[in-house]
């Protein structure tokens, strides 16, 4: 057994004898505590593995062991080859270890030489059951998630008081878009009362119409530190919020249930800033590139249109429009000449036909018969063609080729025909 640490003669020999005028130096107290703890024997202790990040190639692995019923935790150190692969965050284990006190920072830990998993931890088991229940209700359905606005008018931020997460979100967002505005609510995000504080902030921000997106941000921590972000009330409130909700909790490996219910999950608060607003320099570069492309496109189209116009103007109707007029003038002259000749031929033909008809008409005319020395006798009833119809003493009218005569019948000779 190690020898007891001597107390200098000028100092109180026992802790109970110390006073404001005669205190122990902190180094002596630390040495006494270490002496006392070193005297403790190996013991078996039960708990739940909350954090465990295996370090490949390291001789010693570190894990955090938490009491199953109380909020007590302690760091456990164990040689890598003594740590079973089956031990994972959430495992319920029993550990054989010797207490160890580090004087440098006054921390208590356990040096383990054996660890046995005995089942899944109560906390993670309850979280897993809650996760399955909420998933069955459809709270994580991608169809219910809202898209983030391209450029929010104002960003609602829920974070801890004086935390790095607030700076990560606000500073990085303003680096990307300097004019972005925040409505930041610094509330308790760990321990008792954290859920109620975050619910109140979430409801207040969701009720403000100028807030276009709400971010819940927190830096990394142990599973118990992040438990408020897996609380059923907070998860349901985020899923039912009218404003899009971004979950930016912890580091890449942390995954509270809020990540599943939020509209967008950011791996870190810094990543959330990148998702919330566009990069103004990238947008300017995109606009400049678009202007160049637009200018090149317009120039190319104008060049192509100029070529097409030149090709059109090179066509004969545009290059020598007088030729079309000359050709049409020649066509009109030819048509006019043809029309005149056609009309002349038609008139000549009609005149000849008219003359022929006139000759035939004249040949058939009674006047022609009269001109040959014949005459026409008429009585009151009409033309006299038969002597039987005339009586002696009857007056007749004789039509000659030129002039007429009034005659009286003195003799009638019936039945005689003259050839």
VOTI-703782 format. One record per residue (C-alpha): residue in one letter; residue number from 1; x, y, z. Coordinates in steps of 0.2 Angstrom, whole numbers, plus 2048, in hexadecimal, padded with zeros to 3 digits. Layout:
// residues N
+------+-----+-----+-----+-----+
! rest !  nr !   u !   v !   w !
+------+-----+-----+-----+-----+
!    A ! NUM !   X !   Y !   Z !
...
+------+-----+-----+-----+-----+
END
This chain:
// residues 419
+------+-----+-----+-----+-----+
! rest !  nr !   u !   v !   w !
+------+-----+-----+-----+-----+
!    X !   1 ! 800 ! 800 ! 800 !
!    X !   2 ! 807 ! 811 ! 7FC !
!    X !   3 ! 80D ! 81C ! 80A !
!    X !   4 ! 802 ! 82A ! 810 !
!    X !   5 ! 806 ! 83C ! 80A !
!    X !   6 ! 80E ! 846 ! 818 !
!    X !   7 ! 807 ! 857 ! 81C !
!    X !   8 ! 814 ! 865 ! 81F !
!    X !   9 ! 815 ! 86A ! 831 !
!    X !  10 ! 80F ! 87C ! 82E !
!    X !  11 ! 7FF ! 876 ! 827 !
!    X !  12 ! 7F0 ! 86E ! 830 !
!    X !  13 ! 7F3 ! 85B ! 831 !
!    X !  14 ! 7E1 ! 856 ! 82E !
!    X !  15 ! 7D4 ! 85D ! 822 !
!    X !  16 ! 7C9 ! 861 ! 831 !
!    X !  17 ! 7D6 ! 86C ! 838 !
!    X !  18 ! 7D6 ! 878 ! 829 !
!    X !  19 ! 7D0 ! 88A ! 82A !
!    X !  20 ! 7CF ! 89A ! 820 !
!    X !  21 ! 7DF ! 89F ! 828 !
!    X !  22 ! 7E7 ! 88E ! 826 !
!    X !  23 ! 7E1 ! 885 ! 816 !
!    X !  24 ! 7E8 ! 877 ! 80D !
!    X !  25 ! 7F0 ! 87B ! 7FB !
!    X !  26 ! 7E6 ! 873 ! 7EE !
!    X !  27 ! 7F4 ! 868 ! 7E9 !
!    X !  28 ! 7F4 ! 860 ! 7FA !
!    X !  29 ! 7E1 ! 85D ! 7F9 !
!    X !  30 ! 7E3 ! 855 ! 7E8 !
!    X !  31 ! 7F1 ! 84A ! 7EE !
!    X !  32 ! 7E7 ! 845 ! 7FD !
!    X !  33 ! 7D8 ! 841 ! 7F2 !
!    X !  34 ! 7E3 ! 837 ! 7E6 !
!    X !  35 ! 7EA ! 82E ! 7F5 !
!    X !  36 ! 7D9 ! 829 ! 7FC !
!    X !  37 ! 7D2 ! 824 ! 7EB !
!    X !  38 ! 7E2 ! 81A ! 7E7 !
!    X !  39 ! 7DF ! 810 ! 7F7 !
!    X !  40 ! 7CE ! 80A ! 7F0 !
!    X !  41 ! 7CD ! 7F8 ! 7EA !
!    X !  42 ! 7C7 ! 7F2 ! 7D9 !
!    X !  43 ! 7B4 ! 7F2 ! 7D7 !
!    X !  44 ! 7A6 ! 7ED ! 7CB !
!    X !  45 ! 79A ! 7FB ! 7C6 !
!    X !  46 ! 78B ! 7FB ! 7BB !
!    X !  47 ! 786 ! 809 ! 7AE !
!    X !  48 ! 782 ! 80E ! 79D !
!    X !  49 ! 78E ! 812 ! 78F !
!    X !  50 ! 789 ! 823 ! 789 !
!    X !  51 ! 798 ! 828 ! 77F !
!    X !  52 ! 7A5 ! 81D ! 776 !
!    X !  53 ! 7B0 ! 822 ! 768 !
!    X !  54 ! 7BC ! 815 ! 764 !
!    X !  55 ! 7CD ! 81B ! 75E !
!    X !  56 ! 7D5 ! 810 ! 752 !
!    X !  57 ! 7E7 ! 80C ! 757 !
!    X !  58 ! 7E6 ! 813 ! 768 !
!    X !  59 ! 7EB ! 809 ! 777 !
!    X !  60 ! 7DE ! 810 ! 783 !
!    X !  61 ! 7CC ! 813 ! 77F !
!    X !  62 ! 7C1 ! 820 ! 788 !
!    X !  63 ! 7AE ! 81E ! 78C !
!    X !  64 ! 7A1 ! 827 ! 797 !
!    X !  65 ! 797 ! 81C ! 7A3 !
!    X !  66 ! 787 ! 823 ! 7A9 !
!    X !  67 ! 77C ! 81D ! 7B8 !
!    X !  68 ! 76C ! 814 ! 7B2 !
!    X !  69 ! 761 ! 81F ! 7BD !
!    X !  70 ! 76A ! 82F ! 7C2 !
!    X !  71 ! 773 ! 83C ! 7B8 !
!    X !  72 ! 784 ! 836 ! 7BE !
!    X !  73 ! 792 ! 832 ! 7B2 !
!    X !  74 ! 7A5 ! 82E ! 7B2 !
!    X !  75 ! 7B3 ! 82B ! 7A5 !
!    X !  76 ! 7B9 ! 819 ! 7A4 !
!    X !  77 ! 7CA ! 815 ! 79C !
!    X !  78 ! 7CE ! 804 ! 796 !
!    X !  79 ! 7DB ! 7FC ! 78B !
!    X !  80 ! 7D5 ! 7F9 ! 779 !
!    X !  81 ! 7D7 ! 7E7 ! 779 !
!    X !  82 ! 7CC ! 7E5 ! 789 !
!    X !  83 ! 7BE ! 7EF ! 781 !
!    X !  84 ! 7B1 ! 7E2 ! 779 !
!    X !  85 ! 7AB ! 7E7 ! 768 !
!    X !  86 ! 799 ! 7E4 ! 76E !
!    X !  87 ! 79A ! 7F3 ! 779 !
!    X !  88 ! 792 ! 802 ! 771 !
!    X !  89 ! 78A ! 813 ! 776 !
!    X !  90 ! 77B ! 80E ! 77F !
!    X !  91 ! 781 ! 7FD ! 785 !
!    X !  92 ! 77D ! 7F9 ! 797 !
!    X !  93 ! 78D ! 7F2 ! 79F !
!    X !  94 ! 796 ! 7ED ! 7AF !
!    X !  95 ! 7A8 ! 7F2 ! 7B1 !
!    X !  96 ! 7B6 ! 7EC ! 7BC !
!    X !  97 ! 7C1 ! 7FB ! 7C0 !
!    X !  98 ! 7CB ! 804 ! 7CC !
!    X !  99 ! 7C8 ! 817 ! 7D0 !
!    X ! 100 ! 7D5 ! 823 ! 7CA !
!    X ! 101 ! 7D7 ! 836 ! 7CE !
!    X ! 102 ! 7E0 ! 842 ! 7C3 !
!    X ! 103 ! 7E8 ! 850 ! 7CD !
!    X ! 104 ! 7EA ! 85B ! 7BE !
!    X ! 105 ! 7D8 ! 85F ! 7BC !
!    X ! 106 ! 7D0 ! 857 ! 7CB !
!    X ! 107 ! 7C7 ! 84A ! 7C0 !
!    X ! 108 ! 7C1 ! 839 ! 7C6 !
!    X ! 109 ! 7C1 ! 82A ! 7BA !
!    X ! 110 ! 7C2 ! 817 ! 7BA !
!    X ! 111 ! 7D0 ! 80C ! 7B3 !
!    X ! 112 ! 7C6 ! 7FD ! 7AD !
!    X ! 113 ! 7CE ! 7EC ! 7AA !
!    X ! 114 ! 7BE ! 7E3 ! 7A6 !
!    X ! 115 ! 7AD ! 7E8 ! 79E !
!    X ! 116 ! 79E ! 7DD ! 79B !
!    X ! 117 ! 78F ! 7E3 ! 791 !
!    X ! 118 ! 77E ! 7DE ! 799 !
!    X ! 119 ! 771 ! 7E6 ! 78D !
!    X ! 120 ! 76C ! 7F6 ! 785 !
!    X ! 121 ! 76B ! 805 ! 78F !
!    X ! 122 ! 75A ! 80B ! 795 !
!    X ! 123 ! 75C ! 81D ! 78E !
!    X ! 124 ! 761 ! 818 ! 77D !
!    X ! 125 ! 754 ! 80A ! 77D !
!    X ! 126 ! 746 ! 816 ! 782 !
!    X ! 127 ! 74C ! 822 ! 774 !
!    X ! 128 ! 74C ! 814 ! 767 !
!    X ! 129 ! 73A ! 80F ! 76C !
!    X ! 130 ! 735 ! 821 ! 76B !
!    X ! 131 ! 73D ! 823 ! 75A !
!    X ! 132 ! 733 ! 814 ! 753 !
!    X ! 133 ! 723 ! 81B ! 75A !
!    X ! 134 ! 725 ! 82C ! 752 !
!    X ! 135 ! 72B ! 824 ! 742 !
!    X ! 136 ! 71B ! 819 ! 742 !
!    X ! 137 ! 711 ! 829 ! 744 !
!    X ! 138 ! 719 ! 831 ! 735 !
!    X ! 139 ! 722 ! 83F ! 73D !
!    X ! 140 ! 732 ! 83B ! 734 !
!    X ! 141 ! 729 ! 839 ! 723 !
!    X ! 142 ! 733 ! 843 ! 715 !
!    X ! 143 ! 723 ! 848 ! 70D !
!    X ! 144 ! 71E ! 853 ! 71C !
!    X ! 145 ! 72F ! 85C ! 71C !
!    X ! 146 ! 72F ! 86E ! 717 !
!    X ! 147 ! 73C ! 876 ! 70B !
!    X ! 148 ! 748 ! 883 ! 712 !
!    X ! 149 ! 746 ! 895 ! 70A !
!    X ! 150 ! 753 ! 89A ! 6FE !
!    X ! 151 ! 757 ! 8AA ! 708 !
!    X ! 152 ! 74D ! 8AC ! 718 !
!    X ! 153 ! 747 ! 8BD ! 71E !
!    X ! 154 ! 74C ! 8B8 ! 730 !
!    X ! 155 ! 753 ! 8A9 ! 738 !
!    X ! 156 ! 74D ! 8A3 ! 749 !
!    X ! 157 ! 75B ! 89B ! 753 !
!    X ! 158 ! 759 ! 891 ! 763 !
!    X ! 159 ! 769 ! 88E ! 76C !
!    X ! 160 ! 772 ! 88D ! 77D !
!    X ! 161 ! 777 ! 89D ! 786 !
!    X ! 162 ! 789 ! 8A3 ! 781 !
!    X ! 163 ! 78C ! 893 ! 777 !
!    X ! 164 ! 797 ! 890 ! 768 !
!    X ! 165 ! 788 ! 889 ! 75F !
!    X ! 166 ! 781 ! 89B ! 75E !
!    X ! 167 ! 791 ! 8A2 ! 757 !
!    X ! 168 ! 793 ! 894 ! 74B !
!    X ! 169 ! 782 ! 897 ! 743 !
!    X ! 170 ! 781 ! 8AA ! 743 !
!    X ! 171 ! 793 ! 8AE ! 73E !
!    X ! 172 ! 794 ! 8A1 ! 730 !
!    X ! 173 ! 783 ! 8A6 ! 72A !
!    X ! 174 ! 788 ! 8B8 ! 729 !
!    X ! 175 ! 799 ! 8B4 ! 721 !
!    X ! 176 ! 78E ! 8AC ! 713 !
!    X ! 177 ! 780 ! 8B9 ! 713 !
!    X ! 178 ! 785 ! 8C9 ! 71D !
!    X ! 179 ! 773 ! 8D0 ! 71E !
!    X ! 180 ! 76B ! 8C1 ! 725 !
!    X ! 181 ! 761 ! 8C5 ! 734 !
!    X ! 182 ! 75F ! 8BA ! 744 !
!    X ! 183 ! 752 ! 8B9 ! 752 !
!    X ! 184 ! 75C ! 8AF ! 75F !
!    X ! 185 ! 755 ! 8A7 ! 76E !
!    X ! 186 ! 762 ! 8A2 ! 77B !
!    X ! 187 ! 75B ! 895 ! 786 !
!    X ! 188 ! 75F ! 886 ! 791 !
!    X ! 189 ! 763 ! 877 ! 785 !
!    X ! 190 ! 769 ! 86A ! 792 !
!    X ! 191 ! 763 ! 863 ! 7A2 !
!    X ! 192 ! 752 ! 865 ! 7AB !
!    X ! 193 ! 747 ! 873 ! 7A3 !
!    X ! 194 ! 750 ! 873 ! 793 !
!    X ! 195 ! 742 ! 86C ! 789 !
!    X ! 196 ! 735 ! 878 ! 790 !
!    X ! 197 ! 741 ! 887 ! 78C !
!    X ! 198 ! 743 ! 881 ! 77A !
!    X ! 199 ! 731 ! 87D ! 777 !
!    X ! 200 ! 72D ! 88F ! 77D !
!    X ! 201 ! 73A ! 896 ! 771 !
!    X ! 202 ! 734 ! 88B ! 763 !
!    X ! 203 ! 722 ! 890 ! 765 !
!    X ! 204 ! 727 ! 8A3 ! 766 !
!    X ! 205 ! 731 ! 8A2 ! 756 !
!    X ! 206 ! 724 ! 898 ! 74C !
!    X ! 207 ! 717 ! 8A5 ! 750 !
!    X ! 208 ! 721 ! 8B3 ! 748 !
!    X ! 209 ! 71D ! 8B5 ! 736 !
!    X ! 210 ! 72E ! 8BD ! 731 !
!    X ! 211 ! 738 ! 8AE ! 737 !
!    X ! 212 ! 73A ! 8A3 ! 728 !
!    X ! 213 ! 744 ! 895 ! 730 !
!    X ! 214 ! 748 ! 88F ! 742 !
!    X ! 215 ! 758 ! 887 ! 747 !
!    X ! 216 ! 75B ! 87D ! 757 !
!    X ! 217 ! 76E ! 87D ! 759 !
!    X ! 218 ! 77A ! 875 ! 766 !
!    X ! 219 ! 78C ! 86F ! 767 !
!    X ! 220 ! 791 ! 85E ! 76A !
!    X ! 221 ! 78E ! 854 ! 77A !
!    X ! 222 ! 78B ! 844 ! 782 !
!    X ! 223 ! 77B ! 83A ! 77F !
!    X ! 224 ! 773 ! 841 ! 790 !
!    X ! 225 ! 778 ! 852 ! 78B !
!    X ! 226 ! 76E ! 851 ! 77B !
!    X ! 227 ! 75F ! 848 ! 782 !
!    X ! 228 ! 754 ! 858 ! 782 !
!    X ! 229 ! 755 ! 857 ! 76F !
!    X ! 230 ! 74E ! 846 ! 76F !
!    X ! 231 ! 73F ! 84B ! 77A !
!    X ! 232 ! 72E ! 846 ! 773 !
!    X ! 233 ! 726 ! 857 ! 776 !
!    X ! 234 ! 734 ! 860 ! 76D !
!    X ! 235 ! 735 ! 854 ! 75F !
!    X ! 236 ! 722 ! 855 ! 75C !
!    X ! 237 ! 722 ! 868 ! 75D !
!    X ! 238 ! 730 ! 869 ! 750 !
!    X ! 239 ! 726 ! 85D ! 745 !
!    X ! 240 ! 716 ! 867 ! 746 !
!    X ! 241 ! 71E ! 879 ! 744 !
!    X ! 242 ! 718 ! 884 ! 736 !
!    X ! 243 ! 729 ! 88B ! 733 !
!    X ! 244 ! 737 ! 87F ! 72C !
!    X ! 245 ! 742 ! 878 ! 73A !
!    X ! 246 ! 755 ! 874 ! 739 !
!    X ! 247 ! 75D ! 869 ! 746 !
!    X ! 248 ! 76F ! 86D ! 748 !
!    X ! 249 ! 774 ! 863 ! 758 !
!    X ! 250 ! 785 ! 85D ! 75D !
!    X ! 251 ! 792 ! 856 ! 751 !
!    X ! 252 ! 791 ! 84B ! 742 !
!    X ! 253 ! 78F ! 83B ! 74C !
!    X ! 254 ! 781 ! 842 ! 757 !
!    X ! 255 ! 76F ! 83D ! 752 !
!    X ! 256 ! 761 ! 842 ! 75E !
!    X ! 257 ! 74F ! 83F ! 759 !
!    X ! 258 ! 74D ! 851 ! 755 !
!    X ! 259 ! 758 ! 84E ! 745 !
!    X ! 260 ! 74B ! 842 ! 73E !
!    X ! 261 ! 73C ! 84D ! 742 !
!    X ! 262 ! 744 ! 85E ! 73C !
!    X ! 263 ! 741 ! 863 ! 72A !
!    X ! 264 ! 754 ! 864 ! 727 !
!    X ! 265 ! 762 ! 85C ! 731 !
!    X ! 266 ! 773 ! 865 ! 732 !
!    X ! 267 ! 782 ! 85B ! 738 !
!    X ! 268 ! 788 ! 86A ! 742 !
!    X ! 269 ! 783 ! 87C ! 746 !
!    X ! 270 ! 790 ! 882 ! 739 !
!    X ! 271 ! 788 ! 876 ! 72C !
!    X ! 272 ! 777 ! 87E ! 730 !
!    X ! 273 ! 77E ! 88F ! 72C !
!    X ! 274 ! 782 ! 888 ! 71A !
!    X ! 275 ! 771 ! 881 ! 718 !
!    X ! 276 ! 768 ! 891 ! 71E !
!    X ! 277 ! 76E ! 89E ! 712 !
!    X ! 278 ! 777 ! 89E ! 701 !
!    X ! 279 ! 789 ! 8A4 ! 700 !
!    X ! 280 ! 788 ! 8B6 ! 6F9 !
!    X ! 281 ! 799 ! 8B4 ! 6F0 !
!    X ! 282 ! 793 ! 8A4 ! 6E7 !
!    X ! 283 ! 783 ! 8AD ! 6E3 !
!    X ! 284 ! 78D ! 8BC ! 6DC !
!    X ! 285 ! 798 ! 8B0 ! 6D2 !
!    X ! 286 ! 788 ! 8A7 ! 6CC !
!    X ! 287 ! 780 ! 8B7 ! 6C6 !
!    X ! 288 ! 791 ! 8BC ! 6BD !
!    X ! 289 ! 792 ! 8AB ! 6B5 !
!    X ! 290 ! 77F ! 8AC ! 6B0 !
!    X ! 291 ! 782 ! 8BE ! 6A9 !
!    X ! 292 ! 791 ! 8B7 ! 69E !
!    X ! 293 ! 787 ! 8A8 ! 698 !
!    X ! 294 ! 778 ! 8B4 ! 694 !
!    X ! 295 ! 783 ! 8C0 ! 68B !
!    X ! 296 ! 78B ! 8B2 ! 681 !
!    X ! 297 ! 77B ! 8AB ! 67D !
!    X ! 298 ! 773 ! 8BB ! 678 !
!    X ! 299 ! 783 ! 8BF ! 66D !
!    X ! 300 ! 782 ! 8AE ! 665 !
!    X ! 301 ! 770 ! 8B0 ! 661 !
!    X ! 302 ! 773 ! 8C2 ! 65A !
!    X ! 303 ! 781 ! 8BB ! 64F !
!    X ! 304 ! 776 ! 8AD ! 649 !
!    X ! 305 ! 768 ! 8B8 ! 646 !
!    X ! 306 ! 774 ! 8C4 ! 63C !
!    X ! 307 ! 779 ! 8B5 ! 632 !
!    X ! 308 ! 767 ! 8B0 ! 62E !
!    X ! 309 ! 763 ! 8C2 ! 62A !
!    X ! 310 ! 772 ! 8C3 ! 61E !
!    X ! 311 ! 76C ! 8B3 ! 616 !
!    X ! 312 ! 75B ! 8B9 ! 614 !
!    X ! 313 ! 761 ! 8CA ! 60D !
!    X ! 314 ! 76C ! 8C0 ! 600 !
!    X ! 315 ! 75D ! 8B8 ! 5F9 !
!    X ! 316 ! 758 ! 8BF ! 5E8 !
!    X ! 317 ! 747 ! 8C7 ! 5ED !
!    X ! 318 ! 751 ! 8D2 ! 5FA !
!    X ! 319 ! 762 ! 8D3 ! 5F2 !
!    X ! 320 ! 75A ! 8D9 ! 5E1 !
!    X ! 321 ! 748 ! 8DD ! 5E4 !
!    X ! 322 ! 747 ! 8E7 ! 5D3 !
!    X ! 323 ! 749 ! 8D6 ! 5CA !
!    X ! 324 ! 738 ! 8D0 ! 5D1 !
!    X ! 325 ! 730 ! 8E1 ! 5CB !
!    X ! 326 ! 738 ! 8DF ! 5BA !
!    X ! 327 ! 732 ! 8CD ! 5B9 !
!    X ! 328 ! 721 ! 8D2 ! 5BE !
!    X ! 329 ! 720 ! 8E1 ! 5B2 !
!    X ! 330 ! 726 ! 8D6 ! 5A4 !
!    X ! 331 ! 718 ! 8C9 ! 5A9 !
!    X ! 332 ! 70B ! 8D7 ! 5A9 !
!    X ! 333 ! 711 ! 8DE ! 598 !
!    X ! 334 ! 710 ! 8CC ! 591 !
!    X ! 335 ! 6FF ! 8CA ! 599 !
!    X ! 336 ! 6F9 ! 8DB ! 592 !
!    X ! 337 ! 6FF ! 8D7 ! 581 !
!    X ! 338 ! 6F7 ! 8C5 ! 582 !
!    X ! 339 ! 6E7 ! 8CD ! 588 !
!    X ! 340 ! 6E6 ! 8DA ! 57A !
!    X ! 341 ! 6E9 ! 8CD ! 56D !
!    X ! 342 ! 6DC ! 8C1 ! 575 !
!    X ! 343 ! 6CF ! 8CF ! 576 !
!    X ! 344 ! 6D3 ! 8D4 ! 564 !
!    X ! 345 ! 6D2 ! 8C2 ! 55E !
!    X ! 346 ! 6C2 ! 8C0 ! 567 !
!    X ! 347 ! 6BB ! 8D1 ! 560 !
!    X ! 348 ! 6C0 ! 8CC ! 54F !
!    X ! 349 ! 6B8 ! 8BB ! 550 !
!    X ! 350 ! 6A8 ! 8C2 ! 558 !
!    X ! 351 ! 6A7 ! 8CF ! 54A !
!    X ! 352 ! 6A9 ! 8C2 ! 53C !
!    X ! 353 ! 69C ! 8B7 ! 545 !
!    X ! 354 ! 691 ! 8C7 ! 546 !
!    X ! 355 ! 693 ! 8CB ! 534 !
!    X ! 356 ! 68F ! 8B9 ! 52F !
!    X ! 357 ! 680 ! 8B9 ! 53A !
!    X ! 358 ! 67B ! 8CA ! 533 !
!    X ! 359 ! 67D ! 8C3 ! 521 !
!    X ! 360 ! 672 ! 8B4 ! 525 !
!    X ! 361 ! 666 ! 8BF ! 52D !
!    X ! 362 ! 665 ! 8CA ! 51F !
!    X ! 363 ! 663 ! 8BB ! 513 !
!    X ! 364 ! 654 ! 8B5 ! 51D !
!    X ! 365 ! 64D ! 8C7 ! 51F !
!    X ! 366 ! 63C ! 8CB ! 515 !
!    X ! 367 ! 644 ! 8DB ! 50F !
!    X ! 368 ! 650 ! 8D1 ! 504 !
!    X ! 369 ! 641 ! 8C8 ! 4FC !
!    X ! 370 ! 639 ! 8D9 ! 4F9 !
!    X ! 371 ! 64A ! 8E0 ! 4F2 !
!    X ! 372 ! 649 ! 8D2 ! 4E5 !
!    X ! 373 ! 638 ! 8D9 ! 4DE !
!    X ! 374 ! 62C ! 8D0 ! 4EA !
!    X ! 375 ! 61E ! 8D9 ! 4F4 !
!    X ! 376 ! 613 ! 8D4 ! 503 !
!    X ! 377 ! 600 ! 8D6 ! 502 !
!    X ! 378 ! 5F7 ! 8D9 ! 512 !
!    X ! 379 ! 5E5 ! 8DA ! 516 !
!    X ! 380 ! 5DD ! 8DF ! 527 !
!    X ! 381 ! 5E0 ! 8CD ! 52D !
!    X ! 382 ! 5F2 ! 8CC ! 529 !
!    X ! 383 ! 5FD ! 8C6 ! 51A !
!    X ! 384 ! 5F4 ! 8BF ! 50B !
!    X ! 385 ! 5FB ! 8AF ! 505 !
!    X ! 386 ! 5EC ! 8A7 ! 4FD !
!    X ! 387 ! 5E0 ! 8AE ! 4EF !
!    X ! 388 ! 5D2 ! 8A5 ! 4F7 !
!    X ! 389 ! 5D3 ! 8B1 ! 506 !
!    X ! 390 ! 5D0 ! 8C0 ! 4FB !
!    X ! 391 ! 5C0 ! 8C6 ! 4F3 !
!    X ! 392 ! 5BD ! 8D2 ! 4E4 !
!    X ! 393 ! 5BC ! 8E4 ! 4EA !
!    X ! 394 ! 5C6 ! 8E1 ! 4F9 !
!    X ! 395 ! 5D4 ! 8EE ! 4FD !
!    X ! 396 ! 5E6 ! 8E7 ! 500 !
!    X ! 397 ! 5F6 ! 8EF ! 506 !
!    X ! 398 ! 605 ! 8EB ! 4FC !
!    X ! 399 ! 617 ! 8ED ! 504 !
!    X ! 400 ! 625 ! 8EF ! 4F7 !
!    X ! 401 ! 638 ! 8F0 ! 4F9 !
!    X ! 402 ! 636 ! 902 ! 4FA !
!    X ! 403 ! 625 ! 909 ! 4FE !
!    X ! 404 ! 613 ! 901 ! 4FE !
!    X ! 405 ! 603 ! 902 ! 4F4 !
!    X ! 406 ! 5F0 ! 902 ! 4F8 !
!    X ! 407 ! 5E8 ! 8F6 ! 4EB !
!    X ! 408 ! 5D6 ! 8F1 ! 4E7 !
!    X ! 409 ! 5D2 ! 8DF ! 4E1 !
!    X ! 410 ! 5CA ! 8DE ! 4D1 !
!    X ! 411 ! 5CC ! 8CB ! 4CD !
!    X ! 412 ! 5D0 ! 8BC ! 4D7 !
!    X ! 413 ! 5D8 ! 8AC ! 4CF !
!    X ! 414 ! 5D8 ! 89E ! 4DB !
!    X ! 415 ! 5E3 ! 88E ! 4DA !
!    X ! 416 ! 5F1 ! 895 ! 4CF !
!    X ! 417 ! 603 ! 893 ! 4D6 !
!    X ! 418 ! 611 ! 89C ! 4CE !
!    X ! 419 ! 623 ! 893 ! 4CE !
+------+-----+-----+-----+-----+
END
